[in-house]
Amino acid sequence: MKKQFVGIDIGGTKISVCIGDVAGKIKASQRISTKDVPKWEKGVQKITQMVESLRRELYLQEEEIAAVGISAPGPLSVEQGRLLDLPNLPGWRSAPIVQELKKQLPYPMILNNDANAQALAEYAFGSFQKVNTLVYLTCSTGMGGGIIHKGRIVQGKSDTAGEIGHFVLDIDGPLCPCSQRGCFEMYCGGANFRKHVQALLKDSACHSAALDAVGGDLAKLDLIHLEKALYQGDPFAEKMWDGFTTRLAQGIGVILMTLNPEVVILGTIASHMQEWMLPRLREKLPRFSWKIARDCCTITTTSLGEKISELSGLALASQAQLELGR
């Protein structure tokens, strides 16, 4: 059997482990809820158990595992193999994740930011392999970003290159947990956008078909209900979506003018709402970027779907094998 790779994805809601090949074909996988392992020490134990369980399930010998890739939220240190001050996973702060896993698993390992790893997965397994410069935006609960240039992650001196979600779009904008004001993520991260819509409906005389869809219960309102309201031509939903897509165009305009990429790939929200997002985004981009930069860039949604989290670890692992010459 050809060498196999282990992909580990540590997320805010789930931790997944898979084994797959260099082409991104997943042979077996397991996942657990992150809330079941609130401390990193228990998490390392559980991840080790899942890796070994999958290896036995596939009848693999240890020498048939080429490398392990670990995708995790930032900030983190690639060089130290350590998670740093994770705002959404307090029990995993300062976890020496690579060092501790290596005590249990005798394989080469590489750790990287989840958005960087997902960008690498798009480059390795997606529809735009071998392009010169690719930018991936998670476009999910938050707005993470990763940049691939000539097949490699653009890492930066402190592993913070590609933190696109924290471009400042408005110096007088809402306060971000990162301590800056008006970050891209505050306008186009799914969680923040949802809170903004809920706050407007609660504190004003606004009415929306989106609110009707949840029986008036604001706590239940999310982008699915906003999309339903858009289909109904709801004025409030139209206004909210216009603001969202304008800020998205502003952020992507910065990317086009800074990096001049060949492709920008958008994740979760864009995948689910591309009918409403991509045409409006393209319509608004001329306000924020030159035609020469737009004309040479394809802006589209991920072709990897929900598998991108698992594939991100596999992409890191396959890169680790290449770098180690294994």
Beta strands, then each sheet from edge to edge (+ up, - down):
strand 1: 4-10
strand 2: 14-20
strand 3: 26-33
strand 4: 65-72
strand 5: 76-77
strand 6: 82-83
strand 7: 109-113
strand 8: 133-137
strand 9: 145-149
strand 10: 152-153
strand 11: 263-266
strand 12: 298-301
sheet 1: 3+ 2- 1+ 4+ 7+
sheet 2: 5+ 6-
sheet 3: 10+ 9- 8+ 11+ 12+
end
